[in-house]
Amino acid sequence: MTPDEARKVLLARCEALAADETANADSRAAVALKQVNVVRPSRTYAVQHRAMAQAQDRRYALWESCVAAALARLDPGEWGWCVRCREALA
């Protein structure tokens, strides 16, 4: 894979992450349920669902930072080297 191909793949991944993040925006909203109309298991489910959505947001943020770091390494010519051991990638 060439650096230009890698850049295209990384930019596509970044766009996909942004699309997923906006598609799931309503899942992160605060849980506002009336206790009169809602039984306890439903409220528990809603709170758990919100917690899972927030965890997914943290994963998206991590992936976005990884993609941004990879894109930053493409520019100065650091493409093709392992970040951990600095060995050339095969």
N, CA, C and O atoms as CSV, one atom per row, in Angstrom:
chain,resi,resn,atom,element,x,y,z
A,1,MET,N,N,0.854,-1.165,0.000
A,1,MET,CA,C,0.000,0.000,0.000
A,1,MET,C,C,0.906,1.236,0.000
A,1,MET,O,O,1.876,1.315,0.754
A,2,THR,N,N,0.578,2.161,-0.832
A,2,THR,CA,C,1.340,3.406,-0.908
A,2,THR,C,C,0.817,4.407,0.122
A,2,THR,O,O,-0.285,4.239,0.644
A,3,PRO,N,N,1.592,5.436,0.413
A,3,PRO,CA,C,1.108,6.450,1.356
A,3,PRO,C,C,-0.185,7.122,0.891
A,3,PRO,O,O,-1.037,7.447,1.717
A,4,ASP,N,N,-0.343,7.333,-0.408
A,4,ASP,CA,C,-1.579,7.945,-0.906
A,4,ASP,C,C,-2.777,7.030,-0.712
A,4,ASP,O,O,-3.862,7.491,-0.357
A,5,GLU,N,N,-2.588,5.737,-0.944
A,5,GLU,CA,C,-3.671,4.775,-0.710
A,5,GLU,C,C,-4.017,4.713,0.779
A,5,GLU,O,O,-5.188,4.644,1.152
A,6,ALA,N,N,-2.992,4.738,1.617
A,6,ALA,CA,C,-3.222,4.711,3.062
A,6,ALA,C,C,-3.980,5.957,3.495
A,6,ALA,O,O,-4.880,5.875,4.331
A,7,ARG,N,N,-3.626,7.107,2.935
A,7,ARG,CA,C,-4.317,8.348,3.282
A,7,ARG,C,C,-5.796,8.250,2.915
A,7,ARG,O,O,-6.652,8.677,3.690
A,8,LYS,N,N,-6.106,7.694,1.746
A,8,LYS,CA,C,-7.501,7.538,1.325
A,8,LYS,C,C,-8.259,6.624,2.278
A,8,LYS,O,O,-9.398,6.910,2.649
A,9,VAL,N,N,-7.625,5.524,2.672
A,9,VAL,CA,C,-8.267,4.580,3.592
A,9,VAL,C,C,-8.510,5.238,4.945
A,9,VAL,O,O,-9.584,5.087,5.528
A,10,LEU,N,N,-7.514,5.968,5.445
A,10,LEU,CA,C,-7.655,6.621,6.746
A,10,LEU,C,C,-8.719,7.715,6.711
A,10,LEU,O,O,-9.492,7.854,7.659
A,11,LEU,N,N,-8.766,8.486,5.634
A,11,LEU,CA,C,-9.794,9.526,5.523
A,11,LEU,C,C,-11.189,8.918,5.414
A,11,LEU,O,O,-12.146,9.466,5.961
A,12,ALA,N,N,-11.312,7.792,4.711
A,12,ALA,CA,C,-12.601,7.100,4.619
A,12,ALA,C,C,-13.019,6.584,5.992
A,12,ALA,O,O,-14.194,6.652,6.353
A,13,ARG,N,N,-12.058,6.067,6.756
A,13,ARG,CA,C,-12.352,5.566,8.105
A,13,ARG,C,C,-12.805,6.721,9.004
A,13,ARG,O,O,-13.725,6.568,9.808
A,14,CYS,N,N,-12.154,7.869,8.859
A,14,CYS,CA,C,-12.512,9.038,9.654
A,14,CYS,C,C,-13.942,9.489,9.327
A,14,CYS,O,O,-14.707,9.835,10.228
A,15,GLU,N,N,-14.296,9.485,8.052
A,15,GLU,CA,C,-15.654,9.858,7.645
A,15,GLU,C,C,-16.679,8.860,8.178
A,15,GLU,O,O,-17.758,9.255,8.618
A,16,ALA,N,N,-16.346,7.566,8.140
A,16,ALA,CA,C,-17.258,6.538,8.649
A,16,ALA,C,C,-17.469,6.698,10.155
A,16,ALA,O,O,-18.586,6.541,10.647
A,17,LEU,N,N,-16.398,7.008,10.887
A,17,LEU,CA,C,-16.531,7.232,12.328
A,17,LEU,C,C,-17.416,8.435,12.615
A,17,LEU,O,O,-18.248,8.396,13.521
A,18,ALA,N,N,-17.240,9.498,11.848
A,18,ALA,CA,C,-18.065,10.694,12.048
A,18,ALA,C,C,-19.531,10.401,11.748
A,18,ALA,O,O,-20.420,10.878,12.454
A,19,ALA,N,N,-19.783,9.616,10.698
A,19,ALA,CA,C,-21.162,9.264,10.352
A,19,ALA,C,C,-21.795,8.402,11.440
A,19,ALA,O,O,-22.951,8.614,11.805
A,20,ASP,N,N,-21.046,7.432,11.958
A,20,ASP,CA,C,-21.565,6.587,13.041
A,20,ASP,C,C,-21.849,7.411,14.289
A,20,ASP,O,O,-22.847,7.201,14.978
A,21,GLU,N,N,-20.957,8.348,14.565
A,21,GLU,CA,C,-21.118,9.167,15.766
A,21,GLU,C,C,-22.377,10.037,15.680
A,21,GLU,O,O,-23.103,10.169,16.666
A,22,THR,N,N,-22.641,10.628,14.518
A,22,THR,CA,C,-23.837,11.455,14.385
A,22,THR,C,C,-25.098,10.602,14.336
A,22,THR,O,O,-26.156,11.037,14.791
A,23,ALA,N,N,-24.999,9.401,13.795
A,23,ALA,CA,C,-26.171,8.522,13.728
A,23,ALA,C,C,-26.606,8.068,15.109
A,23,ALA,O,O,-27.792,7.831,15.342
A,24,ASN,N,N,-25.658,7.946,16.027
A,24,ASN,CA,C,-25.965,7.456,17.370
A,24,ASN,C,C,-26.079,8.578,18.399
A,24,ASN,O,O,-26.038,8.318,19.601
A,25,ALA,N,N,-26.219,9.803,17.948
A,25,ALA,CA,C,-26.254,10.941,18.862
A,25,ALA,C,C,-27.429,10.883,19.825
A,25,ALA,O,O,-27.299,11.297,20.977
A,26,ASP,N,N,-28.571,10.381,19.380
A,26,ASP,CA,C,-29.746,10.345,20.255
A,26,ASP,C,C,-29.599,9.341,21.397
A,26,ASP,O,O,-30.289,9.458,22.409
A,27,SER,N,N,-28.724,8.372,21.251
A,27,SER,CA,C,-28.524,7.378,22.313
A,27,SER,C,C,-27.822,7.959,23.530
A,27,SER,O,O,-27.908,7.403,24.625
A,28,ARG,N,N,-27.121,9.087,23.342
A,28,ARG,CA,C,-26.370,9.684,24.439
A,28,ARG,C,C,-27.193,10.676,25.250
A,28,ARG,O,O,-26.708,11.220,26.242
A,29,ALA,N,N,-28.399,10.909,24.846
A,29,ALA,CA,C,-29.236,11.891,25.531
A,29,ALA,C,C,-29.527,11.433,26.963
A,29,ALA,O,O,-29.518,10.240,27.267
A,30,ALA,N,N,-29.779,12.391,27.808
A,30,ALA,CA,C,-30.091,12.078,29.202
A,30,ALA,C,C,-31.388,11.278,29.284
A,30,ALA,O,O,-32.320,11.490,28.508
A,31,VAL,N,N,-31.422,10.377,30.219
A,31,VAL,CA,C,-32.605,9.548,30.411
A,31,VAL,C,C,-33.586,10.304,31.287
A,31,VAL,O,O,-33.301,10.579,32.453
A,32,ALA,N,N,-34.731,10.637,30.733
A,32,ALA,CA,C,-35.766,11.355,31.483
A,32,ALA,C,C,-37.058,10.564,31.382
A,32,ALA,O,O,-37.800,10.683,30.407
A,33,LEU,N,N,-37.309,9.780,32.369
A,33,LEU,CA,C,-38.503,8.938,32.373
A,33,LEU,C,C,-39.385,9.303,33.563
A,33,LEU,O,O,-38.886,9.621,34.642
A,34,LYS,N,N,-40.675,9.255,33.359
A,34,LYS,CA,C,-41.615,9.496,34.461
A,34,LYS,C,C,-41.801,8.190,35.206
A,34,LYS,O,O,-42.164,7.173,34.614
A,35,GLN,N,N,-41.558,8.221,36.474
A,35,GLN,CA,C,-41.685,7.013,37.279
A,35,GLN,C,C,-43.105,6.465,37.305
A,35,GLN,O,O,-43.292,5.267,37.513
A,36,VAL,N,N,-44.088,7.293,37.102
A,36,VAL,CA,C,-45.473,6.838,37.150
A,36,VAL,C,C,-45.763,5.904,35.977
A,36,VAL,O,O,-46.455,4.899,36.131
A,37,ASN,N,N,-45.232,6.242,34.814
A,37,ASN,CA,C,-45.545,5.490,33.600
A,37,ASN,C,C,-44.549,4.384,33.273
A,37,ASN,O,O,-44.823,3.536,32.424
A,38,VAL,N,N,-43.421,4.385,33.924
A,38,VAL,CA,C,-42.361,3.459,33.555
A,38,VAL,C,C,-42.044,2.535,34.723
A,38,VAL,O,O,-41.871,2.981,35.857
A,39,VAL,N,N,-41.972,1.264,34.431
A,39,VAL,CA,C,-41.603,0.306,35.467
A,39,VAL,C,C,-40.086,0.304,35.631
A,39,VAL,O,O,-39.355,0.720,34.732
A,40,ARG,N,N,-39.637,-0.154,36.752
A,40,ARG,CA,C,-38.212,-0.107,37.078
A,40,ARG,C,C,-37.313,-0.792,36.044
A,40,ARG,O,O,-36.290,-0.205,35.695
A,41,PRO,N,N,-37.616,-1.986,35.530
A,41,PRO,CA,C,-36.724,-2.601,34.535
A,41,PRO,C,C,-36.535,-1.735,33.278
A,41,PRO,O,O,-35.452,-1.726,32.691
A,42,SER,N,N,-37.569,-1.019,32.870
A,42,SER,CA,C,-37.432,-0.165,31.695
A,42,SER,C,C,-36.466,0.972,31.959
A,42,SER,O,O,-35.664,1.322,31.094
A,43,ARG,N,N,-36.534,1.540,33.126
A,43,ARG,CA,C,-35.622,2.617,33.493
A,43,ARG,C,C,-34.192,2.094,33.562
A,43,ARG,O,O,-33.263,2.744,33.082
A,44,THR,N,N,-34.023,0.935,34.153
A,44,THR,CA,C,-32.696,0.330,34.240
A,44,THR,C,C,-32.140,0.081,32.848
A,44,THR,O,O,-30.967,0.347,32.585
A,45,TYR,N,N,-32.984,-0.429,31.957
A,45,TYR,CA,C,-32.554,-0.676,30.584
A,45,TYR,C,C,-32.129,0.633,29.920
A,45,TYR,O,O,-31.112,0.671,29.227
A,46,ALA,N,N,-32.894,1.701,30.124
A,46,ALA,CA,C,-32.570,2.990,29.508
A,46,ALA,C,C,-31.242,3.533,30.024
A,46,ALA,O,O,-30.448,4.068,29.251
A,47,VAL,N,N,-30.999,3.401,31.312
A,47,VAL,CA,C,-29.746,3.872,31.900
A,47,VAL,C,C,-28.570,3.045,31.370
A,47,VAL,O,O,-27.517,3.600,31.058
A,48,GLN,N,N,-28.739,1.740,31.267
A,48,GLN,CA,C,-27.686,0.887,30.734
A,48,GLN,C,C,-27.413,1.207,29.271
A,48,GLN,O,O,-26.259,1.229,28.841
A,49,HIS,N,N,-28.465,1.452,28.512
A,49,HIS,CA,C,-28.323,1.792,27.098
A,49,HIS,C,C,-27.527,3.087,26.935
A,49,HIS,O,O,-26.674,3.192,26.054
A,50,ARG,N,N,-27.808,4.060,27.781
A,50,ARG,CA,C,-27.079,5.331,27.733
A,50,ARG,C,C,-25.615,5.118,28.090
A,50,ARG,O,O,-24.735,5.700,27.456
A,51,ALA,N,N,-25.344,4.297,29.093
A,51,ALA,CA,C,-23.965,4.018,29.498
A,51,ALA,C,C,-23.187,3.331,28.369
A,51,ALA,O,O,-22.016,3.635,28.142
A,52,MET,N,N,-23.840,2.412,27.670
A,52,MET,CA,C,-23.192,1.747,26.543
A,52,MET,C,C,-22.912,2.729,25.413
A,52,MET,O,O,-21.867,2.644,24.767
A,53,ALA,N,N,-23.827,3.658,25.166
A,53,ALA,CA,C,-23.618,4.665,24.130
A,53,ALA,C,C,-22.457,5.582,24.494
A,53,ALA,O,O,-21.681,5.972,23.622
A,54,GLN,N,N,-22.329,5.927,25.763
A,54,GLN,CA,C,-21.219,6.767,26.195
A,54,GLN,C,C,-19.888,6.029,26.069
A,54,GLN,O,O,-18.873,6.628,25.713
A,55,ALA,N,N,-19.893,4.737,26.358
A,55,ALA,CA,C,-18.676,3.941,26.181
A,55,ALA,C,C,-18.302,3.869,24.700
A,55,ALA,O,O,-17.125,3.924,24.344
A,56,GLN,N,N,-19.313,3.747,23.846
A,56,GLN,CA,C,-19.061,3.740,22.403
A,56,GLN,C,C,-18.460,5.077,21.963
A,56,GLN,O,O,-17.589,5.104,21.094
A,57,ASP,N,N,-18.909,6.168,22.544
A,57,ASP,CA,C,-18.336,7.483,22.235
A,57,ASP,C,C,-16.857,7.543,22.593
A,57,ASP,O,O,-16.049,8.109,21.857
A,58,ARG,N,N,-16.515,6.953,23.731
A,58,ARG,CA,C,-15.099,6.940,24.119
A,58,ARG,C,C,-14.278,6.126,23.135
A,58,ARG,O,O,-13.147,6.493,22.817
A,59,ARG,N,N,-14.844,5.011,22.645
A,59,ARG,CA,C,-14.134,4.209,21.645
A,59,ARG,C,C,-13.977,4.986,20.342
A,59,ARG,O,O,-12.919,4.934,19.715
A,60,TYR,N,N,-15.032,5.712,19.926
A,60,TYR,CA,C,-14.943,6.543,18.724
A,60,TYR,C,C,-13.847,7.588,18.874
A,60,TYR,O,O,-13.071,7.813,17.946
A,61,ALA,N,N,-13.780,8.222,20.028
A,61,ALA,CA,C,-12.758,9.248,20.259
A,61,ALA,C,C,-11.360,8.644,20.181
A,61,ALA,O,O,-10.446,9.262,19.635
A,62,LEU,N,N,-11.189,7.445,20.720
A,62,LEU,CA,C,-9.899,6.769,20.653
A,62,LEU,C,C,-9.526,6.464,19.206
A,62,LEU,O,O,-8.403,6.722,18.774
A,63,TRP,N,N,-10.492,5.909,18.460
A,63,TRP,CA,C,-10.230,5.603,17.041
A,63,TRP,C,C,-9.915,6.862,16.254
A,63,TRP,O,O,-9.018,6.858,15.412
A,64,GLU,N,N,-10.644,7.941,16.519
A,64,GLU,CA,C,-10.391,9.192,15.806
A,64,GLU,C,C,-8.994,9.716,16.099
A,64,GLU,O,O,-8.325,10.224,15.199
A,65,SER,N,N,-8.543,9.600,17.340
A,65,SER,CA,C,-7.194,10.060,17.663
A,65,SER,C,C,-6.138,9.171,17.009
A,65,SER,O,O,-5.090,9.660,16.587
A,66,CYS,N,N,-6.411,7.869,16.923
A,66,CYS,CA,C,-5.480,6.961,16.243
A,66,CYS,C,C,-5.387,7.283,14.757
A,66,CYS,O,O,-4.295,7.297,14.190
A,67,VAL,N,N,-6.521,7.540,14.129
A,67,VAL,CA,C,-6.533,7.880,12.702
A,67,VAL,C,C,-5.818,9.207,12.482
A,67,VAL,O,O,-5.044,9.343,11.535
A,68,ALA,N,N,-6.068,10.183,13.343
A,68,ALA,CA,C,-5.403,11.484,13.215
A,68,ALA,C,C,-3.888,11.334,13.368
A,68,ALA,O,O,-3.126,11.967,12.637
A,69,ALA,N,N,-3.455,10.510,14.303
A,69,ALA,CA,C,-2.022,10.281,14.497
A,69,ALA,C,C,-1.416,9.589,13.280
A,69,ALA,O,O,-0.304,9.918,12.865
A,70,ALA,N,N,-2.141,8.638,12.713
A,70,ALA,CA,C,-1.643,7.949,11.517
A,70,ALA,C,C,-1.530,8.916,10.341
A,70,ALA,O,O,-0.557,8.880,9.588
A,71,LEU,N,N,-2.530,9.775,10.192
A,71,LEU,CA,C,-2.461,10.782,9.125
A,71,LEU,C,C,-1.292,11.736,9.350
A,71,LEU,O,O,-0.626,12.138,8.396
A,72,ALA,N,N,-1.043,12.097,10.593
A,72,ALA,CA,C,0.072,12.994,10.899
A,72,ALA,C,C,1.418,12.340,10.584
A,72,ALA,O,O,2.365,13.020,10.189
A,73,ARG,N,N,1.501,11.023,10.761
A,73,ARG,CA,C,2.756,10.331,10.450
A,73,ARG,C,C,2.989,10.218,8.950
A,73,ARG,O,O,4.133,10.072,8.519
A,74,LEU,N,N,1.935,10.283,8.149
A,74,LEU,CA,C,2.103,10.206,6.702
A,74,LEU,C,C,2.818,11.439,6.160
A,74,LEU,O,O,3.632,11.328,5.244
A,75,ASP,N,N,2.526,12.599,6.708
A,75,ASP,CA,C,3.072,13.844,6.179
A,75,ASP,C,C,4.593,13.961,6.281
A,75,ASP,O,O,5.233,14.266,5.275
A,76,PRO,N,N,5.201,13.733,7.449
A,76,PRO,CA,C,6.653,13.929,7.524
A,76,PRO,C,C,7.476,12.752,6.984
A,76,PRO,O,O,8.697,12.740,7.136
A,77,GLY,N,N,6.835,11.779,6.364
A,77,GLY,CA,C,7.577,10.656,5.791
A,77,GLY,C,C,7.846,9.531,6.762
A,77,GLY,O,O,8.771,8.748,6.542
A,78,GLU,N,N,7.093,9.421,7.800
A,78,GLU,CA,C,7.264,8.331,8.760
A,78,GLU,C,C,6.445,7.110,8.380
A,78,GLU,O,O,6.277,6.202,9.194
A,79,TRP,N,N,5.938,7.075,7.172
A,79,TRP,CA,C,5.129,5.958,6.693
A,79,TRP,C,C,5.996,4.717,6.553
A,79,TRP,O,O,7.108,4.785,6.030
A,80,GLY,N,N,5.490,3.590,7.019
A,80,GLY,CA,C,6.172,2.311,6.831
A,80,GLY,C,C,7.041,1.886,7.998
A,80,GLY,O,O,7.806,0.927,7.885
A,81,TRP,N,N,6.932,2.592,9.128
A,81,TRP,CA,C,7.728,2.242,10.293
A,81,TRP,C,C,6.806,1.928,11.469
A,81,TRP,O,O,5.789,2.593,11.664
A,82,CYS,N,N,7.166,0.920,12.243
A,82,CYS,CA,C,6.397,0.553,13.426
A,82,CYS,C,C,6.562,1.648,14.476
A,82,CYS,O,O,7.672,2.121,14.720
A,83,VAL,N,N,5.457,2.044,15.094
A,83,VAL,CA,C,5.493,3.090,16.104
A,83,VAL,C,C,6.172,2.597,17.377
A,83,VAL,O,O,6.847,3.368,18.059
A,84,ARG,N,N,6.000,1.336,17.696
A,84,ARG,CA,C,6.542,0.805,18.948
A,84,ARG,C,C,8.032,0.488,18.854
A,84,ARG,O,O,8.818,0.932,19.691
A,85,CYS,N,N,8.422,-0.286,17.828
A,85,CYS,CA,C,9.803,-0.773,17.780
A,85,CYS,C,C,10.658,-0.056,16.728
A,85,CYS,O,O,11.863,-0.296,16.657
A,86,ARG,N,N,10.065,0.810,15.918
A,86,ARG,CA,C,10.749,1.576,14.877
A,86,ARG,C,C,11.371,0.695,13.791
A,86,ARG,O,O,12.307,1.118,13.112
A,87,GLU,N,N,10.858,-0.521,13.625
A,87,GLU,CA,C,11.298,-1.424,12.558
A,87,GLU,C,C,10.489,-1.112,11.297
A,87,GLU,O,O,9.361,-0.627,11.377
A,88,ALA,N,N,11.068,-1.391,10.157
A,88,ALA,CA,C,10.350,-1.198,8.896
A,88,ALA,C,C,9.234,-2.236,8.775
A,88,ALA,O,O,9.416,-3.407,9.110
A,89,LEU,N,N,8.080,-1.784,8.292
A,89,LEU,CA,C,6.956,-2.699,8.098
A,89,LEU,C,C,7.138,-3.453,6.796
A,89,LEU,O,O,7.595,-2.896,5.798
A,90,ALA,N,N,6.778,-4.712,6.815
A,90,ALA,CA,C,6.917,-5.530,5.605
A,90,ALA,C,C,5.686,-5.406,4.735
A,90,ALA,O,O,5.617,-6.023,3.672
